Amino acid sequence: MSNADDALVVFTPSGRRGRFPVGTPVLEAARALGVDIDSVCGGRVLCGRCQVDLCEGHFSKHGVASWATHLTAKSDTEQAWETRRGPLRDGRRLSCSTQLLGDAVIDVPASSQVHRQIVRKRAEVLDIELDPIVRLYYVEVQQPDMHVPASDLRCLKDALAYEWHLADLENDIRVVQQLQEALRKGDWGVTVAVYDDRRLIGMWPGLQSQIYGMAVDVGSTTIAAHLCNLQTGEVVASAGRMNPQIRYGEDLMSRVSYIMMNPGGDQAMTRSVRDALNELTVELASEADVHVDAILEATFVGNPIMQSLVFGINPVELGGAPFALATDEAIDGLWATEMDLVIHPNARVYGLPCIAGHVGADTAGMILSETPYLGEELMLLVDVGTNAEVVLGNRHRLLACSSPTGPAFEGAQISGGQRAAAGAIERVRIDPLTLEPRYKVIGCERWSDEPGFDDAVAPHGVTGICGSGIIEVIAEMYLAGIINQDGVVQGGLAARSERIVADGRTYAYVLHRNDSRTLAITQNDIRAIQLAKAALYAGIRLLMEQFGADHVDRIRLAGAFGAHIDVKYAMILGLIPDCDLDHVTSAGNAAGTGARIALLSRKARREIEAAVRRVEKVETATEPRFQEHFVAAMAIPHRHDPFPQLRAEVTLPSATAESPAASRGSRRRRRQRA
């Protein structure tokens, strides 16, 4: 120590350092240096958020010898906190009640940092800074004095300005309605919630240490929600349920048609989705053992029609050209009560911006989650649903479109198709010599040719085939020569295998057969998948063409479908363009992740609002080249594109020569097709 009257303190990991008089509280020194230490109670040894670790030893890098004797011993108040909340771990102290006696190196753990880093789900994407728009502050307020005429609200604001430097705060009338009761019940100590550092929106008597937020992805079929601790970023509960609007129509356009045909239909749909949201909210709060009044913020993403209905906007204009959005701006600062939500009555709601009539806030959430706008590599983002949303770009340029893929990838329009559920075939392999299949079903770890399979699937049976199974079986049929590049089932193979059966004027491939039912892949099933994948690929090709790119560096597949398909088979089928298979990965529910990022970071909201302004929208319905790309993409994997990186991994049938397995039936097939 260079001076008996002061001490040098170095804070890690920030590296900030300074000299302070002996006896200075560690928290006070940290604040003076701008070190990021959390504290709701303002240094009153109540919240326990300001924990730090003393680093002991000689630190030549800092020129400091740091020892336990250079801090005061635990005070009575610190010991009382441990009695209430449990002992601190060895070497850890509450910085508000610990004073400097000598030079010290103090580490601020991530759990004690206000703007701590939350790692996103991919290492190559930048971390996000935890900076929720709603924060808690505890203050002790001056009691009324006959000689100092000031309202309770004025005294509260003065205390917040003095202790937390929150000046010129605005307030909701609902806070004033709660104010006097809360102050007196809390013996003039209250916790307030401040929105965006400028507005009082909530109040509790005494110390309130935790508040929560809800991130919601409103899909046309399902609603998924995550309850997050706004202090830590932790997801404390997750839940989902079917969107009740399905009773008004399976797809988006049928729901818009219902609204057109039934006055007030939009209001009925809004009520139904909000009722479902409230049921989800109660379920989340119950699972996390949290009171719904502790939920102070909610963020929403959805396709343009879902986003409109959630916020009470009639989506009828999205039902026909020019597909005009009511707004392409973020919906910001809406009261929860304006949406009839059962969270804190003063909670605020944020909706990510929509991009175009068919490219919604769910796509904005996907962009925020995957951040193509930050990197040099050309990234392709694909969210496959009834409408597939596609984004292509990098930090220099972003393009987006929507392609009408239809519901085939979800099992609809497929003879044995179903949604992903127990009993659905999800994986398929076909022996190219015998043409015999083996498969796995959801709910069973065994393949169909393994011992014990029949017993394992007995409770639910083999009930159908889901989207990932459809992709794999058609790709495997192509690799085995059962279908050619045009997707035609080779009827001549019926002489070789009883799996190839006549189906009217065409042929089908029997995937599963037992006493109760037969699951066969028909020519119509193959056509439905070809139409869907051609629409998606044509949209992707349009974006690549307008970007001036002949390849992509990375592909991210979003949504439940993207999470379950094998990317190799998706490429064999021609669902996505050629790319290094190691660079084709699932993004999970990227839209929901984007909603969660926006919930936890003010900066991220501004970031995505700026990013969507740069997105160039491509309308596939009016692009003259779309049909040309579509026709070429009907072939498996494509009529012209060579797929060199895929061919390095997989031996594909010749694009021109007929497969040996099919040659024996070629003459008969030509007669049939004639």
N, C-alpha and C positions, 0 to 999 in steps of 0.2 A: 504494500500500500504506500503510495507516494505521499499521502497526506493523511494525518490522523483524523482530520475533520471531514473528509469526504471519501467516497468509495467509487471505484470504476466498475460499472456493470456492463456486461456484454450479453445481448439477447440473441439466441439462435432459434430458428434457422435464418432469421432476417439479417443477422450480423450487425444490427444497430447497437451503438455503444455510447456511453456518456458518464460524466461524473456527477454525483449527487451527495448532498450532506448525509452523514451517518444518521440513521433513524428514518430515512425516507422509505415509505412503503414500496415494495417491488411494483405493485400495480400502478402507483403514481409515477414511478420512474418510466415504466413502459409507456404510459400515456404521453408523457412528456417527449418521448423519443418517437412516438407514432407507431409503437409496436402493437401488433394485432392480437390483443387479449380480450376474450369475451367476458362480459359481466352484465347481468340483468339488474342486479341489486345495487350497483353503483359503489361497491366496496364495503358493504355492510355485513359481510360474512353470512349471507343468507342463501345465495343461489349455488355457490360452489363451482361456478363455471370458469373461474380465473385460475385454475390449477396450473402450476409450473413445476419443473424439475430442476433441482440444483445439480450442476455438473461439477464433480469434485476432481481436483488434481491440478497439475501445472500445465497451462495451455500456452505454449510458446508462440503459437500463431497469433494469439490475442495479447500476449504479454501479461497474463493474469494467472495468479495462484488462487484457486477457488476452493473453499472448504466450508463444511457445515457450520463451523463457528462464525462464519462471516454473515450469517443470518440470525435473526432473533429466534429463540426457542418458541415452540408452539404456545400461543396465548390461550387464555381461558376460553375466548370466543371460538378459536379454531378447534380446540378440544371439544367444545360444546357442539360445534357443527359435526364433528366426527361421531359424537354420541348419537346425534339425530340421524345422520345419513350413512354412517359406516366409516371405518378407518381409511385414511389415505394410504396409498402404496408407499413403500420405502423411498425416501428422497423427494417425495412430492409434497408441495405446500400450497396453501391458498395465498396467492400473491397480494390480496387486499389486506391480510393481517400479518404479513411477514415483512420485516424491515431490514434494510441493509446495515450491516455492521462493518463490512469490509468488501474488498474486491470479489466479484462473483460472476460466474458464467451461468446464465439462466436459460434453460430450453423451454420453449412454449410448445407443448404437444399439439398435434393437429386437432384434438378434441377441444382444446381451449382457444382455438383461433376463430375469429369472427368470420373471416373470408377463407375458410378452409377449402382445400381442393377435394373435389369429388371426382374420382377417375371414371370416365365413361367406359362403355363396354368394349371399346377397341383401343389397344395401346397406342396406335398411331394417330388417334384423334386427340387434340388438346384437351386437358382437363377442364372442367367447368368450375367456376368460382362460386361457392355457396354464398349468395347474397340475396336472400329473399326480400321481397318488396314490403313485407310486414315484419316488424321487429318489436320486441318487448323491452320496456324500461320500467324499473321500479324507482319510485321517488317517495320521499317523506315531505308532506305538504304543511305549510304554516297554518296553524289553526286560526279561526276568525278572531279578530281583535276589534273591540268597539272603537279604538283610537286609530285604527288603520283600515279604513273602509275599502275593502277589496273583495270581490266575489270569490267563491270557491274555485271557479274555473280560472280566474286570473291568477290565483295563488298556485294552482296546479301548473299552469303554463310557465309561470315564473320559476318554479322549481325545476321543470324540465329544461328550461333555457340555462339555468345556473349549473345544474349537475350534468346535463347531457349535451349542452350546446345546441338544443333544438329550439331555434327561435322562430317566431312568427307562425306558429302552428295553427292550422285551421281545425275545425271540429264538426262532427255531425251532431245534429240535435239529439240523437239517441244517446250520445255520450253524456250530454248535459242532463238528460233524463235519469241516468244511472249515477251521476257524479256524487251527489251529497250522501246518498245511502252508502255507496262504496267507501267514501272517505271515512265516514264515522264507523262503519263496520270494521274497517281495516286500521282503526286507531290512527288515521291520517297517513297511513302508508298504503300506497296503491301501486298496482302494475298496470301500465297502459300499453295498448297496441297502437303503433304509429305506422301509417301507410305511406310509403315512398318518402319518408323523412319530412312529411309536410302536413299530415292530417291524422288527428286522433280518431280512431274508429272503434276502440274497445277498452274496457276497464274492468279490473277485478280488485276487490279488497285484499290487502296483504300481497304476498309474493305469488305470482303465477309464473311457473318456470317453463312450461311447454305450450306451444301452439302448433297447429297442424294445417296442412294444405292438401288439396285433392286434385290429382291430375286425371283427366277423363278423356278417353278416346271413344267417341260416339260413332260406331259403325252402323251400316244399314242393317246388318244381321245381329251383331253383338255390341254390347257396351262394356268396356273394360275400364276399371278405375283403380288408382293407387292412392293410398293415404300416406303422406310423408310428414315426418317431423321437420318443421321448418328451422329448428335450431341445429339439427345435425345432418339433414338431408336423407336420413334413413327412411326406407319404405317400411312402414309398420304394419300394413295390411293391404291386400289386393283382393279384388273380387270382380266378377263379371256376370252378365246375364243377357238373355236374348232381348233384342230391341222389340218392344211390344208393338211397334209400328208395322211389324210384319203382317199383322191382321188386315192392314190396309193395302198390302201389296208386297210381293216377294222382292221386287227390284225397285230402284229409285223412280223410274219413269212411271211405273204403275201407281206409285204413291202420288206423284204429281198429277196423274190423270184422275185419281180419286178426288184430289182437291179441286180440280177443274169441274168435276161433275157434281160435287157436293159442297155447297156453300158452308163455310165454317169448318171444312175438313182440315185445314191447316191448324186451326186452334185445337181441334180434337187430337191431332198428332202431337202437337206441342205439349198438351196436357199429359198424354200417355208417356212420352219420353221423360218428362220431368218427374212424373210419378215413379218411373223406374229408377231415375237418378236418386230420388229420395230414399227408395228402398235400399239401393246400393249404399248410400251414405250411412244409413242406420246399421247395415250389415258390417261395413268397414269399421265404424266406430265401436261396435260391439266386439268385433274380433280383436281390436287393438286396446280395448278397455279405455276408451276415450269418450268424453262427452261431446256431443255434436256441436256445442257452443264453443269448443276449443278449436274448431275448424274455421280459420280466418281468411282462407284464400282458396280459389278453385280455378284451374285452367282447363280449357276445352279445345279439342281438335275433332274434325270430322270432315267428310266430303261436303261440297257446297250445299247440297240439299239438307243433309243432316245438321250442319252448322246453322243453317238458316232456321230450321224448325226448333232447334234447342233454344235459340235466342228470340223466338217469336216472330220471325220474318217469313212472310208468305213466299215460298220458293217457286211460284207458278211461272215466273219469267225464265226459270232455268229449264222449263219443259220443252222449249223450242228455240230455234235460231232467233236472235244471235246469242242466246244463253247468257243474258245480262245478269251480273251479280248486283245485289242491292248495295254491297260495299266490298271493297277489296282491302280495307284497313283492318287492323286489329281492333277487337272490341275490348275496351280497357276501362277499368274502374266501375263496372256495373255492380250495383248492390245485389247481394244474393236474394234479398226479398223480392226484387224485380223479376226474378226467375222462379219464385216460390220454393226456393231451396231451404231445407231444414237445418242448414248449418248456422253459425253465428249470424244473427240478423243484420249485423253491420259488415259482414264479410264481403270481400270484393271478388269479382269474377273477371277473368281475362280469356278472350278467345283469340287464338292465333289467326293471322290474316289468311283469307282465301286468295288464290292466285288468278284463277279464271273460272268460267262457268262450269267446267268439268274437272278442274284441278283445284282441290280445296285446301283447307287448313290442315288436313291430315298429311298432305304432301309437304306443306310448310313445316310440319313437325318432323317429317322424314328428313328434309333438308337440314333442319337444325340439329337433328341427331347425328347425321352422317357428315355434315360440314364439307361438301364438295367444293364450296366457295373459298376454302382456305388453302387448298393444295394445288400442286402443279399437275398431278396425274389426272387423266381423263376418267372420271367415275360415272358409271351408269347405275342409277337407282331405279328399281322396279318394284312396285307394290301391286301384286296380282290379285284382282278381285273381279266382280262383275264388270267393272270398268278398271282397266289397269292404268295406274298413274306412272309415268316415266319421266325421269329427270336425267339430263346428261350435262356434264360440264366440269369446270374446275374454277380456279380463282379468277380466270380471265373472262369467262362467259358461262352462262347457265341457260339451258333450254328445257322446256317441259311440254308434255302433251298427255292426252288421255286416249286410250285405245279401247274400242268396244269389244272386249273379249267374251262377254257373256258368262253364264254361270257354269260352263262345262268343267272348268278346273275345280269347282267345288262339288262335282259329282252330279250336278243337274244335267239334263239332256243326255245322260248316259244310261243305257238300258239297265245296268246293275249298279248304277252310281248311288252314292250316299255321302253324307257329311262324315268327317272323321269321328268315329265312335267305336266302342268295343265291337269287334266282329268284322270291321271293315278291312279288306285287304289293302296294305300300305306299301309292301315291297314285293317285287316279282323278279324271278330269274327264269330264263327259258334255255334249255339245252339245245344248241343249234343242230345237233345230230339227231336226237330223238324227238325234238320239239315238245318235250315234257316240261311243264312248269313246276316251280316250287315258289312258295310265297309265305309271307308273314302277315298276320292280322293284328290289329290294334288290341292290346290286352293280353298278348301271348308272346313270350320271348322266343319260342321255338319256330323253326321253319316247318313247312307242311310235310316235308319228307323226313323229319326227325322223329324218333320214338317219343311217344307221349303227347304228340300234337293234338290228336283227336280228343283225348281226355282234357287237355288244357283249354281247348276252345268250346268244350261241351256246354258250359254255362250260358254262352251267348251265341255259339255257332259262327259260321261264316256267313255274314249277312249282306255283303255287297263290296264295292270297291270305291275308295275315296280318291281325292285328287292326286296325291302322290303315287298311289297305285296305278291310276290310269296313265300317268306320265311314263312310269317304268314299264308297264306291260306293252304299251305301243312301241316304245323305244326298243325293248327286247324283241318284239315281233319283227321289227325292222332289221335288227342285227342278225336274227336267226333266219331271215329270208322269208318269213311268213307273209310280210307285206313288202311291196316294192317302194321305190322312192315316191311314187304318187299316192301311197297309202292304200293300194288295192290289195285285198287279201287274195293270196295265190291259191285258187281253188284246186289246182292240180295236185297240191300236197295232201288232199283228202285220201289219195291212194296210199300215202305213206303214214299218215297219222289220223287216228280217230278224233283228234282234237280239232281238225279242220272239218267243219260241217256246213252243209248247204243251208242258206237262210234266204228263202225266196230266190231272187235272181242273183244274189251275191253269196258270199261265204262268211262264216264267223269262226272265231277261235275260242274253244271251250277252255276256260281257265280253271273252273271248279265245278265239280259235279258230285252230288250225293243223292240219297233217296228223296230228299225234300225239295231240292232246287238245283238249277243249273245256272252258273254265271258264265256268260259268253261275251266276248268282245266282238261286236258286230261292225259291219261296214259303216253303218250310220254313226256308231260311237267314234270310230276313227275319224270320220268326216267332221264331227262336232269338235273334236280336239284340234284337227287341222285348221278349221276356221278360226278357232280361238287363238291358237299359237301364231297363225299367219297375221291376224290383226295386231297382236302384240309386237311381233317382229317387224311388221311394216311401220308401226309407230316408232320403234327404235331406229330403224333404218332412215326414216325421215329426219329424225333429230341428228343422226350421224352425218347425213348428207348436208344438212344445213350448217352443222358445225364445221364441216370440211374434214371429217375424220374417217379413216377406213378401218380403225380398230379402237377398242377401249382398253384401258389399263386395269380397271377393276370393276367388278359387278357386285352390287349388294342387293339381295332379294329380301324384301320386307314383307311383313304380315305373317299370318299363321301358315299360309300356303308356302311362302318362301322359307319358313323355318323347317318344314318337313320334307320338301322335295330333295332328291339327290341331284346336285348341280350337274353331274356328268350326264345323267339321263335327260335333264332339261336341255342341255346343249345338243345331245344326240338328236333329240326330237326337233330341234330348231326353235326352241322357245326363246333363247337368248343368243346373242352373237358370239363368235369365236373369241376366246380369251384364255389366258393361262388359268387352268382349273384351280390352282392354289389361290388365285385372286378372285374367285367366285365364292361368296360366302353369304350366310344368312344374317340379316340385320335384326331379326326378331320383330317385335312390335315397335318399329322405328317411330311411327306416328305418336304412340303413347309415350315413348322415351322423350320425344321432342316436347310433349306437353309437360312432362316431369322436369325437364331442363328449364323450361320457361317458368315453371312454378318456383324453382329454387334460385333463379338468377335473373335479376333485373337487366343485367348487361345482355343476357341471351335474348331477351325480348326485343331490345333495340336492334340486336344483331340480325334476328330473323326478319324483322320489319324492314330493315335496309336490304337484306339479301333478296327478298321476294320482289322488291322493286326492280331488281336487275334481271329477273327471269323473263326470257323471251317465250311467249306462248305460241305453240304451233297447233293449229286446228286441223286435225286429221280429216274431218268431214269435208273440208273445202280444199285440201291440198291435192292437186291433180296427179301427183306422183304416188299418192297413197295406194291407189288401185294396182298400179304396176308392181310396187313392192309387195303388196298383198298376194298377188298371183304367184310371184316367184317364191314367196315364203310358204305356199301351200305344200311344196315338196319337202321331203324329209332328208336331211335337215334343211336344205335350201336348194333351189334350182341352180343358182350360180355361185354363191359364196363357197369358197373352198374349205373353210374351217381347218387351217393347217395345224393350229395348236391342239385342237381336239383329235385330229388324226395321229398326232404324235403319241396320244394316250390310248386311243381306241381304234381298232381296225373296222372301218366302216365299209359297207358293201359298195361296189362300184356304182357310180352315179349313172352310168350308161349301160353297162352289161347286166344281163339278167342273172340273178343268183342261181347257182347250180341246183339248189334245192327246189327251185320253182320251175326249172326248165322243162321238166317232164309234163307239166300241165299247161305249157304256154299256148299250144294250139287250141286246146279246149277253152282256155280263158279268152283268147281273141274272138272265138266264135260267140262266147257269151256277151262280151262287151260290144260286139258288132250288133 
